[in-house]
Each structure stands twice: as C-alpha cells, then as structure tokens.
Amino acid sequence: MSADPLWSWNLVGDVRQMWSYPFMVNAFRAGAIVAVVSAAVGWFVVLRRQTFAAHTVSAVAFPGAAGAVLLGVGAVSGYFTLCVTAALVIAALRGTGDREESALTGTVQAFLLACGYLFTALYKGLLEGPQTILFGTFLGITTTQVTVLLGVGIAVLAVLALIGRPLLFASVDPRVAAARGVPVRALSVVFLVLLGAATAEASQITGTLLVFALMVIPAATAQTLTARPAASLLLAVALALAATWAGLIAAYCSPYPLGFFVTSFAFTGYVLALGVRVLRTAVPGRPVGEVAS
C-alpha cells in the first residue's frame, strides 16, 4: 500500500476504514484460510522433520507461477500444478537413500529455479511480478481467488483430519506404526500431496521465498512451548493467524512487502518461545520436550 493510511486513537474507526476496501476484506479472508491450512500441515512437517521437503516444494512454486504467467493461464494454476507435482516427485524419491534423495531433490530444485528466472525474462510485460511472486502481496486478491483458496483449504483439512491419528503415530514412531499395520508409505505420499497444496496456497500470501513464515515457524513455536499434540496444533494455528493478520495491518500502513511483516512477526514469536523454554529449563520440575504421542 503506502504510508498514507495511519492509525489514530480511534481504532474502531481505523479498522472500519481499512475494511471498507474490498481488497483488504479479501486479503483478511484469504490470509485466515492460508494461515489455518499452513499451520495445520506445517505442524506435521515440523514433527516429521520434513522441512527440507517443504522448502523444495515452496521453491518450485516460483517457476510454476512464472511459467503459468508466461503461458497466459494465471499464476494460481502454476502454483498448484508444480507444487503438487514436486510433492509427488519427492514421494517417489523417498526410499532411494537419504544421500541420493537429497542430491536429486536439490538438483531438480536448482534447475527449476533457473527456469523460473528464465520465464520472467521471456515475459517482457512482467514488471513487478517477480517481487510479488517471491515476497507476496495482499493487493489484487479477488473474491474468486478467496473461493478457490477456501475450497482447496477445506479439502486439505478434511483429508488431514481423516488421516490425522495414523499420521501422528507414523510420524512419532514409523517402525512401530508399520509393524502394527499402519500404511506408513501411503500416508507419507498423501501427506506430501497435502503439503504441495498448502504450499501453493501460502505462496500466494507470503511469496515463494517466505512460505516458511507460515508453514514452519508457527508450528515450531508451538512445539517449543508445549508437548501436548492437540494444544500444540491449536496454538500453531493461533500463532499463524496472529502473524498473518498483524502482517496485513502493517503492510496496509507501509510500502513494504507483506511477506516481510508476516515473517518478522512469526519469527519474533519463535524467539520469545525460545526465551520461555530457557526460563522453564531453569525452573526444576517443569517439563520441556518434543511433541509426544
């Protein structure tokens, strides 16, 4: 936006003025959807130690969006197509060995990033597009886009709720889960597809480079503060919502990218959580640990 809209002592009036703009209403709606979905999926990402996979999927969102714009089919289609495809590729590579999997994933990631920059260079009319794709924006979010995000978000959360308990078991102790008949491999594939869809959503708000702001930081913060799965998951969602809405308000009153503010607020929460953890360890009898089943 710009530095023109400033907050006054009349906060109610300021909020009403901000929400008098349809694009800001759509931004808050889209931000809420993306925050909830990203925090829920991200909670399992952190628990399963799959942050590298999340980083890879978020990185390929850039060439996906840039390529879609070049083809004239819209950036949203590119986000979802390449993010989900990347998730399926990662799922296919799992089991080839950690070293080979990491090497192949990193190689493909580097190549696709180079393709993304080529696509932006080929599309001569793309002026501020690269900054928007990389760092996110709240300008121009339409009602149709919010509807698409809501539909995808409901589908992701529904599947995640359906597989939540066995996925938690498989995430905490995959060998025992497999021994008890839990389809660990199938759950991993389904979860990676959910990760791809959630990353495509989050990329439209935070930008492809800052997806971790919503996908990882709130979940890591919540798991730092509590070892109870249900409480930790709810806390992650609350933190993601707070960071997103605070970021939208800050971006509305300044000329700087939305992704910067969302990331900054989320990171501040994580630093504070680490401080709380340090204080707890200094007090005897206060349990601090990782999320337990």
C-alpha positions in Angstrom: 0.0 0.0 0.0 1.7 3.2 1.2 2.4 5.3 4.2 -0.8 7.3 3.8 -3.2 5.3 6.0 -2.1 5.9 9.5 -3.6 4.6 12.8 -5.2 7.1 15.1 -6.6 7.0 18.6 -9.9 5.9 17.1 -9.0 2.3 16.5 -12.6 1.3 15.7 -12.8 3.9 13.0 -9.4 2.9 11.6 -10.4 -0.7 11.3 -13.7 0.2 9.7 -11.8 2.4 7.2 -9.4 -0.4 6.4 -12.2 -2.9 5.9 -14.1 -0.5 3.7 -11.7 -1.5 0.9 -12.9 -4.8 -0.8 -9.3 -5.9 -1.4 -8.5 -5.7 2.3 -11.6 -7.8 3.2 -10.5 -10.4 0.6 -6.9 -10.2 2.0 -8.0 -10.9 5.5 -10.3 -13.8 4.4 -7.5 -15.3 2.2 -5.0 -14.8 5.0 -7.1 -16.6 7.5 -7.6 -19.6 5.2 -4.0 -19.8 4.3 -2.8 -19.4 7.9 -5.1 -22.2 9.2 -4.2 -24.6 6.5 -0.4 -23.8 6.6 -0.2 -24.2 10.4 -2.1 -27.5 10.4 0.1 -29.0 7.7 3.2 -27.3 9.0 2.7 -28.8 12.4 3.2 -32.3 10.9 6.1 -31.0 8.7 8.0 -30.0 11.8 7.0 -33.2 13.7 8.1 -35.4 10.8 11.3 -33.4 10.2 10.4 -32.7 6.6 11.3 -29.1 6.4 13.7 -29.7 3.5 10.8 -31.2 1.5 8.7 -28.2 2.4 11.5 -25.9 1.3 11.8 -27.7 -2.0 8.1 -27.5 -2.7 8.0 -23.8 -1.9 11.0 -23.1 -4.1 9.4 -24.7 -7.2 6.3 -22.6 -6.7 8.2 -19.7 -8.2 8.9 -21.3 -11.6 5.4 -22.7 -11.5 3.8 -19.3 -11.2 6.2 -17.7 -13.6 5.7 -20.4 -16.2 1.9 -20.1 -15.9 2.0 -16.3 -16.4 4.2 -16.8 -19.5 1.7 -19.3 -20.9 -1.2 -16.9 -20.0 -3.1 -19.3 -17.8 -2.7 -17.4 -14.5 -0.2 -17.7 -11.6 -2.6 -19.6 -9.4 -2.7 -22.6 -11.7 1.1 -22.7 -11.8 1.3 -22.6 -8.0 -0.9 -25.6 -7.5 0.3 -27.6 -10.6 4.0 -27.5 -9.9 3.8 -27.6 -6.1 1.7 -30.8 -6.1 3.9 -32.3 -8.9 7.0 -31.6 -6.9 5.4 -33.2 -3.8 4.7 -36.4 -5.9 8.3 -36.4 -7.2 9.6 -36.2 -3.6 7.3 -39.0 -2.6 8.6 -41.1 -5.5 12.2 -40.4 -4.5 11.7 -41.5 -0.9 13.3 -44.8 -0.1 16.2 -44.2 -2.6 18.5 -43.4 0.3 18.9 -40.1 2.2 22.0 -39.0 0.3 20.7 -39.8 -3.2 17.3 -38.4 -2.4 18.8 -35.1 -1.2 21.1 -34.8 -4.2 18.3 -35.5 -6.7 15.9 -33.1 -4.9 18.5 -30.3 -4.7 19.5 -30.8 -8.4 15.9 -30.6 -9.6 15.2 -27.6 -7.3 18.2 -25.6 -8.7 17.2 -26.4 -12.3 13.5 -25.3 -11.8 14.6 -22.1 -10.0 16.7 -21.2 -13.1 13.7 -22.0 -15.3 11.7 -19.6 -13.2 14.1 -16.7 -13.8 14.1 -17.6 -17.5 10.3 -17.4 -17.6 10.3 -14.0 -16.0 12.9 -12.8 -18.5 10.9 -14.2 -21.5 7.7 -12.5 -20.4 8.5 -8.9 -21.2 5.3 -7.5 -19.7 6.1 -8.9 -16.2 7.2 -5.7 -14.3 6.6 -6.2 -10.6 5.6 -9.8 -11.0 8.9 -11.3 -9.7 8.7 -9.3 -6.4 5.0 -10.3 -6.0 5.7 -14.0 -6.6 8.8 -14.1 -4.4 7.7 -11.9 -1.5 3.9 -12.0 -1.6 1.2 -9.3 -1.8 -2.3 -8.6 -0.5 -3.2 -6.4 -3.4 -5.5 -7.7 -6.1 -6.8 -10.7 -4.2 -10.2 -11.3 -5.7 -13.4 -13.0 -4.3 -12.9 -15.8 -6.8 -9.4 -16.4 -5.6 -10.6 -16.5 -2.0 -13.2 -19.1 -3.0 -10.6 -21.2 -4.6 -8.4 -21.0 -1.5 -11.4 -21.9 0.7 -12.3 -24.9 -1.4 -8.7 -26.2 -1.5 -8.3 -25.5 2.2 -11.4 -27.4 3.2 -10.2 -30.4 1.1 -6.7 -30.3 2.7 -8.1 -30.0 6.2 -10.7 -32.8 5.6 -8.1 -35.2 4.4 -5.7 -34.2 7.2 -8.4 -34.8 9.8 -9.1 -38.2 8.2 -5.5 -39.4 8.4 -4.5 -37.4 11.4 -4.3 -40.1 14.1 -2.4 -42.7 12.0 -0.2 -40.0 10.5 0.7 -38.8 14.1 1.5 -42.4 15.0 3.6 -42.9 11.8 5.4 -39.6 12.4 6.4 -40.3 16.0 7.5 -43.9 15.6 7.3 -45.1 11.9 8.8 -48.6 12.6 6.3 -49.5 15.3 3.5 -48.0 13.3 4.4 -50.1 10.3 4.7 -53.2 12.5 1.1 -52.6 13.7 -0.2 -52.4 10.2 -0.3 -48.6 9.7 0.3 -47.8 5.9 3.3 -45.6 6.6 4.3 -45.3 2.9 0.8 -44.4 1.7 0.4 -41.9 4.5 3.7 -40.2 3.5 2.6 -39.9 -0.1 -0.8 -38.4 0.8 0.8 -36.0 3.3 3.3 -34.8 0.7 0.4 -34.0 -1.7 -1.3 -32.1 1.1 2.0 -30.3 1.7 2.1 -29.3 -2.0 -1.5 -27.9 -1.9 -0.9 -26.0 1.3 2.4 -24.6 0.0 0.7 -23.4 -3.2 -1.9 -21.6 -1.0 0.7 -20.0 1.3 2.9 -18.8 -1.6 0.1 -16.5 -2.8 0.2 -14.6 0.5 3.8 -14.8 1.8 5.5 -15.3 -1.6 7.5 -18.4 -2.6 10.7 -17.4 -0.7 8.9 -16.9 2.7 6.5 -19.8 2.9 8.3 -21.0 6.0 6.9 -18.0 7.8 3.5 -19.8 7.9 4.5 -23.3 7.1 7.2 -23.9 9.7 7.7 -21.0 12.2 4.3 -21.1 14.0 4.4 -24.9 14.3 8.0 -24.8 15.6 7.0 -22.1 18.1 4.0 -24.1 19.3 6.0 -27.3 19.7 8.6 -25.4 21.6 6.0 -24.2 24.1 4.0 -27.4 24.7 4.5 -31.2 24.2 0.7 -31.9 24.0 -0.3 -32.6 20.4 -3.8 -31.1 20.5 -2.7 -28.0 22.4 0.3 -27.5 20.2 -1.7 -27.8 17.0 -4.2 -25.2 18.1 -1.5 -22.9 19.3 0.2 -23.2 15.9 -3.0 -22.2 14.2 -3.5 -19.2 16.5 0.1 -18.0 16.0 -0.2 -18.3 12.2 -3.4 -16.3 12.3 -1.9 -13.6 14.5 1.2 -13.3 12.4 -0.8 -13.1 9.2 -3.4 -10.5 10.3 -0.7 -8.4 12.1 1.3 -8.6 8.9 -1.7 -7.4 6.8 -2.3 -4.5 9.1 1.4 -3.5 9.0 1.6 -3.9 5.2 -1.6 -1.8 4.8 0.2 1.1 6.6 3.5 0.8 4.8 5.1 0.4 1.3 6.9 -2.8 2.3 6.1 -6.4 1.2 3.5 -8.4 3.2 5.8 -11.4 3.4 8.4 -9.4 5.3 5.9 -8.4 8.1 4.4 -11.9 8.4 7.8 -13.5 8.7 9.0 -10.9 11.2 6.0 -11.3 13.5 6.2 -15.1 13.3 10.0 -15.0 13.9 9.5 -12.7 16.9 7.1 -15.2 18.4 9.6 -18.0 17.9 12.4 -16.1 19.7 10.0 -15.3 22.6 9.1 -19.0 22.8 12.8 -20.0 23.0 13.1 -17.5 25.8 10.2 -19.1 27.6 11.8 -22.5 27.1 15.1 -21.3 28.6 13.2 -20.0 31.6 11.4 -23.2 32.0 14.6 -25.3 32.0 15.9 -23.1 34.8 12.9 -24.0 37.0 13.2 -27.6 38.4 10.2 -29.8 37.8 8.9 -28.0 34.6 8.7 -30.5 31.7 10.1 -29.4 28.4 10.4 -31.7 25.5 9.3 -32.5 22.0 5.8 -33.3 21.0 4.8 -36.7 22.3 2.1 -39.1 21.1 
